[in-house]
Structure formats: structure tokens, C-alpha cells
Amino acid sequence: MRDIVSHLNFKRGISPAAAIADNTAAVSQILDRIGYESAAFVILTGALADADATFAVTLEHGDQANLSDAAAVPADQMNGSLANAGFTFAADDQVRKIGYVGGKRYVRATVTPSGNAGNAFVAGVWVLGKPNNSPTPAIPN
């Protein structure tokens, strides 16, 4: 079976927006994993103008909808590594990913620039998989 869209759902993470021109972090929407067993955060880069900027990625999880109980996700609850999800100024127009395999209901990702004085375009999307019910919604909610 070649159908993938009936088994995945997508949620807004970091919306496309004006370039980040300083070291302000881009914080994703809080993902509610209810009804799904797996999740990944996909980061899309556009032009990254500063010639020495780096971008670190972190994941937090918790049981409260507002993540007032947020804690860093341990490495053994990720697919991939935060180091590989991060990037430098040389990663123009690339894609990075990090998977979450922990048991908490809510997850948030943050992309934090360092040494960034130029324009950096960064966006992200949450991908949910292994749904408890499929097919997944035709128009993600």
C-alpha cells in the first residue's frame, strides 16, 4: 500500500514570517499528541544571511496544555539528536528533523539563533503518525 497521507497528520509549528534579524528564539506551537503515537518536528530554512550564525534546537514536553510543567526532553526520548536538528548559516534552503518518542501529551520545539545579525528565515511543521484512528483528517485540524 502506497498511501501515506491517510496515516499522517500535520500541525502548524513555526509559521512562515518575517526574517529573524537577531537572536530571538522561534518557538513552535504546542503540539497536542492526543490520538497519535509518534511525532516529529520538521524545520525548514530559507535564506540565512549572517555568515557566523548558529541555530540550536530544543524540545520540551509535559502533561499540561500550556506546558507550565515543561521539561527538556531526554535524549532517549528522541529519534535523532538535537545537534543534528540544529544548523548553521551554511544551511540555506534545507530541512532538518527531530522525532519525539516520549510519553507526554504536549511537546514544544524552539529554534534559538546565536551570533545572528542578518536575516534568517525559519519555519516548522509538526508531523503526527501512527494514528489511533485512520484515515487522518483530509484537512488537518
LUMKERO-330889 format. One record per atom (N, C-alpha, C): atom name; x, y, z. Coordinates in pm, 1 decimal. Layout:
BEGIN
{kolpa = CA&x = X&y = Y&z = Z}
...
This chain:
BEGIN
{kolpa = N&x = 84.6&y = -117.6&z = 0.0}
{kolpa = CA&x = 0.0&y = 0.0&z = 0.0}
{kolpa = C&x = 89.3&y = 124.1&z = 0.0}
{kolpa = N&x = 64.1&y = 213.8&z = -89.4}
{kolpa = CA&x = 148.4&y = 332.8&z = -104.9}
{kolpa = C&x = 90.0&y = 457.6&z = -41.4}
{kolpa = N&x = -23.3&y = 445.9&z = 22.1}
{kolpa = CA&x = -90.0&y = 561.0&z = 83.2}
{kolpa = C&x = -16.7&y = 603.8&z = 210.1}
{kolpa = N&x = 28.6&y = 728.6&z = 213.0}
{kolpa = CA&x = 90.9&y = 782.2&z = 334.5}
{kolpa = C&x = 3.2&y = 889.2&z = 398.8}
{kolpa = N&x = -71.5&y = 964.0&z = 319.0}
{kolpa = CA&x = -146.9&y = 1076.7&z = 374.7}
{kolpa = C&x = -259.1&y = 1033.3&z = 468.5}
{kolpa = N&x = -308.1&y = 912.1&z = 455.2}
{kolpa = CA&x = -412.5&y = 864.6&z = 545.8}
{kolpa = C&x = -357.5&y = 825.4&z = 681.8}
{kolpa = N&x = -224.7&y = 823.5&z = 694.0}
{kolpa = CA&x = -159.9&y = 779.4&z = 816.9}
{kolpa = C&x = -78.6&y = 889.4&z = 884.6}
{kolpa = N&x = -81.8&y = 1009.1&z = 829.2}
{kolpa = CA&x = -9.6&y = 1123.0&z = 886.8}
{kolpa = C&x = -104.8&y = 1239.1&z = 906.5}
{kolpa = N&x = -72.0&y = 1325.2&z = 1001.9}
{kolpa = CA&x = -143.8&y = 1450.0&z = 1021.7}
{kolpa = C&x = -39.1&y = 1557.6&z = 1045.8}
{kolpa = N&x = -68.3&y = 1677.6&z = 1005.4}
{kolpa = CA&x = 28.4&y = 1786.8&z = 1012.5}
{kolpa = C&x = -29.1&y = 1901.6&z = 1094.2}
{kolpa = N&x = 53.7&y = 1959.9&z = 1176.6}
{kolpa = CA&x = 12.6&y = 2072.4&z = 1260.2}
{kolpa = C&x = 113.1&y = 2186.1&z = 1243.4}
{kolpa = N&x = 61.2&y = 2306.7&z = 1252.0}
{kolpa = CA&x = 148.4&y = 2423.3&z = 1243.0}
{kolpa = C&x = 248.8&y = 2420.2&z = 1356.8}
{kolpa = N&x = 373.2&y = 2446.1&z = 1323.8}
{kolpa = CA&x = 479.0&y = 2453.8&z = 1423.7}
{kolpa = C&x = 525.0&y = 2597.7&z = 1437.5}
{kolpa = N&x = 608.6&y = 2641.0&z = 1345.1}
{kolpa = CA&x = 655.3&y = 2779.9&z = 1338.4}
{kolpa = C&x = 610.0&y = 2833.2&z = 1203.3}
{kolpa = N&x = 520.5&y = 2930.3&z = 1205.5}
{kolpa = CA&x = 465.0&y = 2984.4&z = 1081.7}
{kolpa = C&x = 570.3&y = 3061.1&z = 1002.9}
{kolpa = N&x = 561.8&y = 3056.5&z = 869.2}
{kolpa = CA&x = 648.6&y = 3142.9&z = 789.2}
{kolpa = C&x = 622.4&y = 3287.9&z = 829.6}
{kolpa = N&x = 728.5&y = 3363.3&z = 845.1}
{kolpa = CA&x = 714.0&y = 3501.3&z = 892.7}
{kolpa = C&x = 833.1&y = 3583.2&z = 845.4}
{kolpa = N&x = 835.1&y = 3707.4&z = 887.8}
{kolpa = CA&x = 948.9&y = 3794.0&z = 858.5}
{kolpa = C&x = 1075.8&y = 3730.7&z = 914.3}
{kolpa = N&x = 1185.5&y = 3765.0&z = 854.5}
{kolpa = CA&x = 1313.7&y = 3708.0&z = 895.4}
{kolpa = C&x = 1346.4&y = 3743.4&z = 1040.1}
{kolpa = N&x = 1415.4&y = 3650.6&z = 1106.3}
{kolpa = CA&x = 1470.4&y = 3676.4&z = 1238.5}
{kolpa = C&x = 1601.4&y = 3751.5&z = 1215.8}
{kolpa = N&x = 1613.7&y = 3871.3&z = 1270.7}
{kolpa = CA&x = 1731.4&y = 3953.9&z = 1244.6}
{kolpa = C&x = 1817.1&y = 3973.8&z = 1369.3}
{kolpa = N&x = 1794.9&y = 3892.1&z = 1470.1}
{kolpa = CA&x = 1873.2&y = 3900.0&z = 1593.1}
{kolpa = C&x = 1875.5&y = 3759.8&z = 1654.7}
{kolpa = N&x = 1891.3&y = 3749.2&z = 1783.3}
{kolpa = CA&x = 1898.5&y = 3618.1&z = 1848.4}
{kolpa = C&x = 1767.6&y = 3577.9&z = 1916.4}
{kolpa = N&x = 1656.0&y = 3631.8&z = 1868.1}
{kolpa = CA&x = 1525.7&y = 3596.9&z = 1922.2}
{kolpa = C&x = 1489.7&y = 3453.6&z = 1883.4}
{kolpa = N&x = 1449.8&y = 3374.7&z = 1980.1}
{kolpa = CA&x = 1413.2&y = 3235.3&z = 1954.7}
{kolpa = C&x = 1280.8&y = 3226.6&z = 1880.0}
{kolpa = N&x = 1270.5&y = 3126.8&z = 1792.0}
{kolpa = CA&x = 1145.1&y = 3093.1&z = 1724.7}
{kolpa = C&x = 1086.9&y = 2973.7&z = 1799.9}
{kolpa = N&x = 971.9&y = 2994.9&z = 1864.4}
{kolpa = CA&x = 910.9&y = 2892.8&z = 1949.3}
{kolpa = C&x = 788.5&y = 2837.0&z = 1877.1}
{kolpa = N&x = 781.2&y = 2704.4&z = 1870.3}
{kolpa = CA&x = 670.3&y = 2641.8&z = 1798.9}
{kolpa = C&x = 540.4&y = 2650.6&z = 1878.3}
{kolpa = N&x = 432.9&y = 2623.8&z = 1807.8}
{kolpa = CA&x = 305.4&y = 2599.5&z = 1872.2}
{kolpa = C&x = 320.9&y = 2475.5&z = 1959.1}
{kolpa = N&x = 245.0&y = 2467.0&z = 2065.2}
{kolpa = CA&x = 246.6&y = 2347.1&z = 2148.6}
{kolpa = C&x = 167.1&y = 2238.7&z = 2076.5}
{kolpa = N&x = 229.9&y = 2124.5&z = 2059.1}
{kolpa = CA&x = 166.2&y = 2011.9&z = 1991.5}
{kolpa = C&x = 89.7&y = 1926.9&z = 2092.5}
{kolpa = N&x = -35.0&y = 1897.2&z = 2061.4}
{kolpa = CA&x = -115.2&y = 1802.6&z = 2139.5}
{kolpa = C&x = -112.4&y = 1669.8&z = 2064.7}
{kolpa = N&x = -50.0&y = 1568.6&z = 2123.8}
{kolpa = CA&x = -31.6&y = 1439.1&z = 2059.2}
{kolpa = C&x = -151.8&y = 1345.4&z = 2073.5}
{kolpa = N&x = -259.5&y = 1390.4&z = 2133.2}
{kolpa = CA&x = -373.3&y = 1301.9&z = 2157.8}
{kolpa = C&x = -415.6&y = 1231.9&z = 2027.8}
{kolpa = N&x = -427.2&y = 1099.8&z = 2034.5}
{kolpa = CA&x = -470.4&y = 1022.5&z = 1918.7}
{kolpa = C&x = -358.1&y = 975.9&z = 1827.5}
{kolpa = N&x = -234.3&y = 1009.5&z = 1861.0}
{kolpa = CA&x = -120.1&y = 972.3&z = 1777.1}
{kolpa = C&x = -7.7&y = 916.5&z = 1864.4}
{kolpa = N&x = 59.8&y = 817.4&z = 1813.5}
{kolpa = CA&x = 167.6&y = 752.8&z = 1888.2}
{kolpa = C&x = 305.3&y = 807.3&z = 1854.7}
{kolpa = N&x = 318.8&y = 877.5&z = 1742.8}
{kolpa = CA&x = 450.8&y = 929.2&z = 1705.6}
{kolpa = C&x = 440.4&y = 1073.1&z = 1657.4}
{kolpa = N&x = 550.3&y = 1145.4&z = 1673.9}
{kolpa = CA&x = 554.6&y = 1286.1&z = 1632.6}
{kolpa = C&x = 695.9&y = 1322.2&z = 1590.0}
{kolpa = N&x = 703.6&y = 1414.4&z = 1496.8}
{kolpa = CA&x = 833.0&y = 1468.7&z = 1453.9}
{kolpa = C&x = 815.6&y = 1617.0&z = 1427.7}
{kolpa = N&x = 923.1&y = 1690.9&z = 1448.8}
{kolpa = CA&x = 924.0&y = 1832.8&z = 1414.6}
{kolpa = C&x = 1017.0&y = 1850.2&z = 1296.8}
{kolpa = N&x = 966.2&y = 1912.7&z = 1191.5}
{kolpa = CA&x = 1042.7&y = 1935.8&z = 1069.7}
{kolpa = C&x = 1069.2&y = 2085.3&z = 1058.1}
{kolpa = N&x = 1197.0&y = 2120.8&z = 1043.2}
{kolpa = CA&x = 1239.2&y = 2260.8&z = 1034.7}
{kolpa = C&x = 1278.0&y = 2291.3&z = 890.5}
{kolpa = N&x = 1224.1&y = 2400.3&z = 838.2}
{kolpa = CA&x = 1254.3&y = 2444.7&z = 703.5}
{kolpa = C&x = 1332.4&y = 2574.8&z = 711.9}
{kolpa = N&x = 1448.2&y = 2579.4&z = 647.5}
{kolpa = CA&x = 1523.8&y = 2704.2&z = 645.3}
{kolpa = C&x = 1510.6&y = 2768.8&z = 508.3}
{kolpa = N&x = 1514.8&y = 2900.0&z = 508.5}
{kolpa = CA&x = 1523.2&y = 2976.4&z = 385.2}
{kolpa = C&x = 1662.1&y = 3037.0&z = 380.4}
{kolpa = N&x = 1670.8&y = 3161.0&z = 337.0}
{kolpa = CA&x = 1798.9&y = 3229.7&z = 333.5}
{kolpa = C&x = 1845.3&y = 3259.3&z = 476.2}
{kolpa = N&x = 1971.6&y = 3230.1&z = 502.9}
{kolpa = CA&x = 2033.4&y = 3256.9&z = 633.8}
{kolpa = C&x = 2152.0&y = 3348.6&z = 607.7}
{kolpa = N&x = 2131.8&y = 3479.5&z = 626.6}
{kolpa = CA&x = 2226.0&y = 3579.2&z = 577.6}
{kolpa = C&x = 2352.5&y = 3596.7&z = 660.4}
{kolpa = N&x = 2348.4&y = 3575.8&z = 790.1}
{kolpa = CA&x = 2464.4&y = 3603.2&z = 874.7}
{kolpa = C&x = 2569.3&y = 3493.4&z = 859.0}
{kolpa = N&x = 2692.0&y = 3533.7&z = 831.8}
{kolpa = CA&x = 2799.1&y = 3438.1&z = 799.1}
{kolpa = C&x = 2859.3&y = 3366.5&z = 919.5}
{kolpa = N&x = 2809.5&y = 3389.9&z = 1040.6}
{kolpa = CA&x = 2862.5&y = 3314.7&z = 1154.6}
{kolpa = C&x = 2753.2&y = 3270.7&z = 1251.7}
{kolpa = N&x = 2628.4&y = 3277.3&z = 1209.4}
{kolpa = CA&x = 2517.0&y = 3240.5&z = 1297.0}
{kolpa = C&x = 2505.4&y = 3089.2&z = 1311.3}
{kolpa = N&x = 2462.3&y = 3046.0&z = 1430.5}
{kolpa = CA&x = 2427.1&y = 2906.7&z = 1454.9}
{kolpa = C&x = 2285.8&y = 2903.1&z = 1511.5}
{kolpa = N&x = 2219.1&y = 2790.5&z = 1495.3}
{kolpa = CA&x = 2080.1&y = 2776.4&z = 1536.6}
{kolpa = C&x = 2065.3&y = 2645.3&z = 1613.5}
{kolpa = N&x = 2038.9&y = 2655.6&z = 1742.9}
{kolpa = CA&x = 2022.2&y = 2538.5&z = 1828.9}
{kolpa = C&x = 1874.4&y = 2503.3&z = 1839.5}
{kolpa = N&x = 1846.1&y = 2374.9&z = 1846.2}
{kolpa = CA&x = 1708.5&y = 2326.5&z = 1858.1}
{kolpa = C&x = 1692.9&y = 2259.1&z = 1993.9}
{kolpa = N&x = 1582.4&y = 2287.4&z = 2060.9}
{kolpa = CA&x = 1549.0&y = 2219.4&z = 2186.1}
{kolpa = C&x = 1406.2&y = 2167.7&z = 2178.8}
{kolpa = N&x = 1378.2&y = 2064.0&z = 2256.3}
{kolpa = CA&x = 1243.6&y = 2009.4&z = 2270.2}
{kolpa = C&x = 1206.9&y = 2007.1&z = 2417.6}
{kolpa = N&x = 1081.4&y = 2043.0&z = 2445.5}
{kolpa = CA&x = 1026.8&y = 2034.4&z = 2580.8}
{kolpa = C&x = 896.6&y = 1955.3&z = 2573.0}
{kolpa = N&x = 862.2&y = 1889.0&z = 2683.0}
{kolpa = CA&x = 736.3&y = 1815.9&z = 2688.2}
{kolpa = C&x = 676.2&y = 1827.2&z = 2827.7}
{kolpa = N&x = 547.5&y = 1794.3&z = 2836.2}
{kolpa = CA&x = 478.9&y = 1799.4&z = 2964.4}
{kolpa = C&x = 337.4&y = 1746.9&z = 2951.8}
{kolpa = N&x = 265.0&y = 1748.9&z = 3063.6}
{kolpa = CA&x = 127.3&y = 1699.9&z = 3066.8}
{kolpa = C&x = 23.8&y = 1811.7&z = 3072.1}
{kolpa = N&x = 66.9&y = 1935.2&z = 3091.6}
{kolpa = CA&x = -25.2&y = 2049.2&z = 3097.1}
{kolpa = C&x = -37.1&y = 2112.6&z = 2958.1}
{kolpa = N&x = -159.2&y = 2148.5&z = 2918.8}
{kolpa = CA&x = -184.1&y = 2202.8&z = 2785.3}
{kolpa = C&x = -103.4&y = 2328.4&z = 2756.1}
{kolpa = N&x = -74.3&y = 2407.9&z = 2858.4}
{kolpa = CA&x = 3.6&y = 2530.7&z = 2838.6}
{kolpa = C&x = 153.3&y = 2508.5&z = 2863.4}
{kolpa = N&x = 190.6&y = 2383.3&z = 2887.3}
{kolpa = CA&x = 328.3&y = 2344.0&z = 2919.0}
{kolpa = C&x = 386.2&y = 2420.0&z = 3038.5}
{kolpa = N&x = 300.2&y = 2451.0&z = 3134.4}
{kolpa = CA&x = 350.8&y = 2511.8&z = 3257.4}
{kolpa = C&x = 440.8&y = 2414.9&z = 3333.3}
{kolpa = N&x = 434.9&y = 2287.2&z = 3298.3}
{kolpa = CA&x = 520.9&y = 2185.1&z = 3358.0}
{kolpa = C&x = 632.6&y = 2141.3&z = 3262.1}
{kolpa = N&x = 666.2&y = 2226.3&z = 3166.3}
{kolpa = CA&x = 762.8&y = 2190.6&z = 3061.5}
{kolpa = C&x = 896.3&y = 2146.5&z = 3119.8}
{kolpa = N&x = 949.7&y = 2041.1&z = 3060.2}
{kolpa = CA&x = 1082.1&y = 1990.7&z = 3095.0}
{kolpa = C&x = 1152.5&y = 1952.6&z = 2965.7}
{kolpa = N&x = 1283.3&y = 1961.0&z = 2965.4}
{kolpa = CA&x = 1360.4&y = 1920.9&z = 2848.0}
{kolpa = C&x = 1337.4&y = 1773.2&z = 2819.6}
{kolpa = N&x = 1322.8&y = 1739.6&z = 2693.2}
{kolpa = CA&x = 1304.7&y = 1600.1&z = 2654.0}
{kolpa = C&x = 1439.7&y = 1529.4&z = 2664.0}
{kolpa = N&x = 1446.5&y = 1417.8&z = 2737.0}
{kolpa = CA&x = 1571.6&y = 1341.9&z = 2744.7}
{kolpa = C&x = 1608.6&y = 1283.6&z = 2607.8}
{kolpa = N&x = 1736.8&y = 1268.5&z = 2584.0}
{kolpa = CA&x = 1786.5&y = 1218.8&z = 2454.9}
{kolpa = C&x = 1727.7&y = 1083.3&z = 2418.7}
{kolpa = N&x = 1701.1&y = 998.0&z = 2517.9}
{kolpa = CA&x = 1648.7&y = 864.9&z = 2487.0}
{kolpa = C&x = 1500.6&y = 867.6&z = 2449.3}
{kolpa = N&x = 1438.7&y = 986.2&z = 2451.1}
{kolpa = CA&x = 1300.1&y = 1001.0&z = 2408.3}
{kolpa = C&x = 1290.2&y = 1077.6&z = 2277.2}
{kolpa = N&x = 1399.9&y = 1079.2&z = 2202.2}
{kolpa = CA&x = 1404.8&y = 1144.4&z = 2071.1}
{kolpa = C&x = 1453.2&y = 1046.0&z = 1966.6}
{kolpa = N&x = 1403.5&y = 1063.3&z = 1845.1}
{kolpa = CA&x = 1461.5&y = 998.7&z = 1727.3}
{kolpa = C&x = 1551.4&y = 1104.0&z = 1664.7}
{kolpa = N&x = 1679.6&y = 1073.9&z = 1653.3}
{kolpa = CA&x = 1774.2&y = 1173.6&z = 1605.7}
{kolpa = C&x = 1829.4&y = 1248.7&z = 1724.8}
{kolpa = N&x = 1904.0&y = 1352.3&z = 1695.6}
{kolpa = CA&x = 1964.7&y = 1431.6&z = 1802.8}
{kolpa = C&x = 1938.8&y = 1579.6&z = 1780.8}
{kolpa = N&x = 1941.2&y = 1652.4&z = 1890.7}
{kolpa = CA&x = 1925.4&y = 1797.8&z = 1881.2}
{kolpa = C&x = 2040.5&y = 1859.3&z = 1802.4}
{kolpa = N&x = 2160.0&y = 1802.4&z = 1815.6}
{kolpa = CA&x = 2275.3&y = 1854.0&z = 1740.8}
{kolpa = C&x = 2251.2&y = 1842.9&z = 1590.9}
{kolpa = N&x = 2196.2&y = 1730.8&z = 1545.7}
{kolpa = CA&x = 2170.0&y = 1714.0&z = 1402.6}
{kolpa = C&x = 2050.9&y = 1796.3&z = 1355.0}
{kolpa = N&x = 1959.2&y = 1829.1&z = 1445.1}
{kolpa = CA&x = 1845.8&y = 1913.7&z = 1408.6}
{kolpa = C&x = 1888.4&y = 2059.4&z = 1397.6}
{kolpa = N&x = 1991.2&y = 2098.4&z = 1473.0}
{kolpa = CA&x = 2042.7&y = 2234.7&z = 1466.7}
{kolpa = C&x = 2116.9&y = 2258.0&z = 1336.0}
{kolpa = N&x = 2151.2&y = 2383.6&z = 1310.6}
{kolpa = CA&x = 2216.0&y = 2415.9&z = 1183.6}
{kolpa = C&x = 2294.5&y = 2545.4&z = 1196.3}
{kolpa = N&x = 2370.0&y = 2576.7&z = 1092.4}
{kolpa = CA&x = 2448.7&y = 2699.4&z = 1087.6}
{kolpa = C&x = 2402.0&y = 2784.4&z = 970.6}
{kolpa = N&x = 2467.0&y = 2898.1&z = 955.8}
{kolpa = CA&x = 2439.2&y = 2990.4&z = 845.8}
{kolpa = C&x = 2453.2&y = 2923.1&z = 709.0}
{kolpa = N&x = 2526.2&y = 2813.7&z = 699.9}
{kolpa = CA&x = 2550.4&y = 2745.4&z = 572.6}
{kolpa = C&x = 2434.3&y = 2655.7&z = 530.0}
{kolpa = N&x = 2328.7&y = 2649.0&z = 609.4}
{kolpa = CA&x = 2217.2&y = 2557.6&z = 581.3}
{kolpa = C&x = 2101.4&y = 2626.7&z = 509.8}
{kolpa = N&x = 2132.1&y = 2715.9&z = 416.4}
{kolpa = CA&x = 2026.4&y = 2781.4&z = 338.6}
{kolpa = C&x = 1938.9&y = 2677.3&z = 269.4}
{kolpa = N&x = 1807.4&y = 2701.1&z = 274.0}
{kolpa = CA&x = 1711.1&y = 2620.4&z = 198.3}
{kolpa = C&x = 1725.1&y = 2470.7&z = 225.4}
{kolpa = N&x = 1735.6&y = 2434.4&z = 351.8}
{kolpa = CA&x = 1748.2&y = 2294.3&z = 389.9}
{kolpa = C&x = 1635.1&y = 2253.4&z = 483.7}
{kolpa = N&x = 1629.8&y = 2124.8&z = 513.6}
{kolpa = CA&x = 1529.8&y = 2067.5&z = 602.0}
{kolpa = C&x = 1601.5&y = 1989.0&z = 710.5}
{kolpa = N&x = 1558.1&y = 2006.5&z = 834.3}
{kolpa = CA&x = 1609.2&y = 1929.7&z = 948.0}
{kolpa = C&x = 1489.5&y = 1865.3&z = 1017.2}
{kolpa = N&x = 1514.5&y = 1760.0&z = 1096.7}
{kolpa = CA&x = 1404.6&y = 1693.9&z = 1165.7}
{kolpa = C&x = 1453.0&y = 1638.4&z = 1298.8}
{kolpa = N&x = 1356.8&y = 1624.6&z = 1390.1}
{kolpa = CA&x = 1380.9&y = 1559.9&z = 1519.1}
{kolpa = C&x = 1251.0&y = 1489.8&z = 1558.0}
{kolpa = N&x = 1261.0&y = 1364.8&z = 1600.8}
{kolpa = CA&x = 1143.2&y = 1288.2&z = 1638.0}
{kolpa = C&x = 1125.6&y = 1283.1&z = 1788.5}
{kolpa = N&x = 1000.6&y = 1270.9&z = 1830.6}
{kolpa = CA&x = 967.2&y = 1259.3&z = 1972.7}
{kolpa = C&x = 902.3&y = 1124.0&z = 1996.1}
{kolpa = N&x = 956.3&y = 1045.2&z = 2089.8}
{kolpa = CA&x = 900.5&y = 913.1&z = 2120.9}
{kolpa = C&x = 864.7&y = 900.3&z = 2269.1}
{kolpa = N&x = 863.1&y = 1012.1&z = 2339.9}
{kolpa = CA&x = 828.8&y = 1010.9&z = 2482.1}
{kolpa = C&x = 679.4&y = 991.4&z = 2503.5}
{kolpa = N&x = 640.9&y = 984.8&z = 2628.0}
{kolpa = CA&x = 503.1&y = 956.1&z = 2663.1}
{kolpa = C&x = 419.1&y = 1075.4&z = 2705.0}
{kolpa = N&x = 473.9&y = 1195.1&z = 2700.8}
{kolpa = CA&x = 396.9&y = 1312.9&z = 2741.1}
{kolpa = C&x = 300.4&y = 1353.4&z = 2630.5}
{kolpa = N&x = 191.8&y = 1418.0&z = 2669.0}
{kolpa = CA&x = 90.0&y = 1456.5&z = 2571.4}
{kolpa = C&x = 129.3&y = 1579.9&z = 2489.8}
{kolpa = N&x = 199.1&y = 1674.0&z = 2551.0}
{kolpa = CA&x = 227.7&y = 1802.1&z = 2485.7}
{kolpa = C&x = 377.8&y = 1818.2&z = 2461.5}
{kolpa = N&x = 411.0&y = 1874.5&z = 2344.9}
{kolpa = CA&x = 550.7&y = 1892.3&z = 2306.0}
{kolpa = C&x = 566.5&y = 2029.0&z = 2239.8}
{kolpa = N&x = 682.9&y = 2089.4&z = 2261.8}
{kolpa = CA&x = 713.9&y = 2219.7&z = 2200.3}
{kolpa = C&x = 859.3&y = 2217.1&z = 2153.9}
{kolpa = N&x = 885.6&y = 2278.6&z = 2039.5}
{kolpa = CA&x = 1021.6&y = 2291.4&z = 1987.2}
{kolpa = C&x = 1060.1&y = 2439.0&z = 1983.9}
{kolpa = N&x = 1188.6&y = 2464.8&z = 2003.1}
{kolpa = CA&x = 1240.4&y = 2601.3&z = 1996.3}
{kolpa = C&x = 1367.2&y = 2600.8&z = 1911.7}
{kolpa = N&x = 1377.3&y = 2698.6&z = 1822.7}
{kolpa = CA&x = 1497.9&y = 2720.0&z = 1743.2}
{kolpa = C&x = 1557.4&y = 2852.2&z = 1790.3}
{kolpa = N&x = 1678.7&y = 2845.8&z = 1846.9}
{kolpa = CA&x = 1741.0&y = 2964.6&z = 1905.5}
{kolpa = C&x = 1867.7&y = 3002.1&z = 1830.1}
{kolpa = N&x = 1867.3&y = 3120.3&z = 1767.3}
{kolpa = CA&x = 1987.9&y = 3165.4&z = 1697.9}
{kolpa = C&x = 2093.2&y = 3216.6&z = 1796.2}
{kolpa = N&x = 2216.0&y = 3211.2&z = 1752.7}
{kolpa = CA&x = 2328.0&y = 3268.0&z = 1826.8}
{kolpa = C&x = 2419.9&y = 3334.3&z = 1725.0}
{kolpa = N&x = 2463.5&y = 3456.6&z = 1754.8}
{kolpa = CA&x = 2550.4&y = 3528.0&z = 1661.5}
{kolpa = C&x = 2480.0&y = 3571.6&z = 1535.5}
{kolpa = N&x = 2350.0&y = 3586.8&z = 1539.2}
{kolpa = CA&x = 2272.8&y = 3622.1&z = 1419.8}
{kolpa = C&x = 2244.8&y = 3771.4&z = 1415.9}
{kolpa = N&x = 2304.1&y = 3839.1&z = 1319.0}
{kolpa = CA&x = 2276.3&y = 3981.3&z = 1299.3}
{kolpa = C&x = 2214.7&y = 4005.3&z = 1162.2}
{kolpa = N&x = 2199.7&y = 3899.8&z = 1083.5}
{kolpa = CA&x = 2141.3&y = 3912.2&z = 949.9}
{kolpa = C&x = 2002.4&y = 3852.7&z = 947.4}
{kolpa = N&x = 1946.5&y = 3844.2&z = 830.1}
{kolpa = CA&x = 1813.6&y = 3787.2&z = 814.4}
{kolpa = C&x = 1819.1&y = 3635.3&z = 811.9}
{kolpa = N&x = 1731.7&y = 3571.4&z = 887.3}
{kolpa = CA&x = 1722.0&y = 3425.4&z = 888.6}
{kolpa = C&x = 1575.0&y = 3387.2&z = 877.4}
{kolpa = N&x = 1543.1&y = 3311.3&z = 775.5}
{kolpa = CA&x = 1406.5&y = 3264.9&z = 756.2}
{kolpa = C&x = 1396.2&y = 3120.5&z = 803.6}
{kolpa = N&x = 1308.4&y = 3097.5&z = 901.7}
{kolpa = CA&x = 1291.8&y = 2965.2&z = 962.3}
{kolpa = C&x = 1141.8&y = 2938.9&z = 980.1}
{kolpa = N&x = 1098.9&y = 2819.0&z = 942.5}
{kolpa = CA&x = 960.5&y = 2776.4&z = 965.3}
{kolpa = C&x = 963.9&y = 2630.3&z = 1010.5}
{kolpa = N&x = 852.6&y = 2581.0&z = 1062.7}
{kolpa = CA&x = 849.6&y = 2442.4&z = 1108.2}
{kolpa = C&x = 709.2&y = 2385.3&z = 1105.0}
{kolpa = N&x = 702.6&y = 2254.4&z = 1095.8}
{kolpa = CA&x = 574.1&y = 2184.1&z = 1095.5}
{kolpa = C&x = 586.6&y = 2059.1&z = 1182.0}
{kolpa = N&x = 479.5&y = 2029.7&z = 1255.2}
{kolpa = CA&x = 470.9&y = 1905.7&z = 1331.1}
{kolpa = C&x = 410.0&y = 1799.2&z = 1242.1}
{kolpa = N&x = 466.0&y = 1679.1&z = 1246.3}
{kolpa = CA&x = 412.7&y = 1565.5&z = 1172.5}
{kolpa = C&x = 373.4&y = 1459.3&z = 1274.5}
{kolpa = N&x = 247.3&y = 1421.7&z = 1272.7}
{kolpa = CA&x = 195.3&y = 1319.1&z = 1363.0}
{kolpa = C&x = 174.2&y = 1189.6&z = 1284.7}
{kolpa = N&x = 210.9&y = 1076.5&z = 1344.8}
{kolpa = CA&x = 195.2&y = 947.7&z = 1279.5}
{kolpa = C&x = 142.0&y = 843.6&z = 1374.4}
{kolpa = N&x = 120.9&y = 724.4&z = 1321.6}
{kolpa = CA&x = 64.5&y = 612.4&z = 1396.8}
{kolpa = C&x = -64.4&y = 654.5&z = 1467.3}
{kolpa = N&x = -163.5&y = 697.5&z = 1388.1}
{kolpa = CA&x = -288.7&y = 744.0&z = 1448.6}
{kolpa = C&x = -367.6&y = 629.6&z = 1511.0}
{kolpa = N&x = -441.1&y = 661.2&z = 1616.0}
{kolpa = CA&x = -530.9&y = 562.7&z = 1676.6}
{kolpa = C&x = -650.6&y = 535.3&z = 1585.6}
{kolpa = N&x = -687.4&y = 632.5&z = 1504.1}
{kolpa = CA&x = -794.9&y = 617.5&z = 1406.2}
{kolpa = C&x = -746.2&y = 668.9&z = 1272.0}
{kolpa = N&x = -770.3&y = 592.4&z = 1166.9}
{kolpa = CA&x = -735.1&y = 640.7&z = 1033.6}
{kolpa = C&x = -850.3&y = 607.8&z = 939.8}
{kolpa = N&x = -864.5&y = 678.2&z = 832.8}
{kolpa = CA&x = -767.9&y = 775.8&z = 785.3}
{kolpa = C&x = -769.7&y = 903.2&z = 870.2}
{kolpa = N&x = -659.2&y = 975.6&z = 864.7}
{kolpa = CA&x = -649.3&y = 1102.8&z = 934.0}
{kolpa = C&x = -734.0&y = 1206.3&z = 860.7}
{kolpa = N&x = -761.9&y = 1320.4&z = 923.1}
{kolpa = CA&x = -846.5&y = 1421.0&z = 857.7}
{kolpa = C&x = -787.3&y = 1469.9&z = 725.0}
{kolpa = N&x = -874.2&y = 1487.2&z = 624.9}
{kolpa = CA&x = -829.3&y = 1537.1&z = 495.4}
{kolpa = C&x = -772.1&y = 1678.3&z = 507.9}
{kolpa = N&x = -836.1&y = 1758.4&z = 593.6}
{kolpa = CA&x = -784.7&y = 1891.4&z = 624.0}
{kolpa = C&x = -741.5&y = 1887.2&z = 769.4}
{kolpa = N&x = -608.6&y = 1889.3&z = 793.2}
{kolpa = CA&x = -560.9&y = 1879.2&z = 931.2}
{kolpa = C&x = -622.0&y = 1986.0&z = 1019.1}
{kolpa = N&x = -646.1&y = 1948.4&z = 1143.4}
{kolpa = CA&x = -702.0&y = 2043.7&z = 1239.2}
{kolpa = C&x = -603.6&y = 2072.9&z = 1347.8}
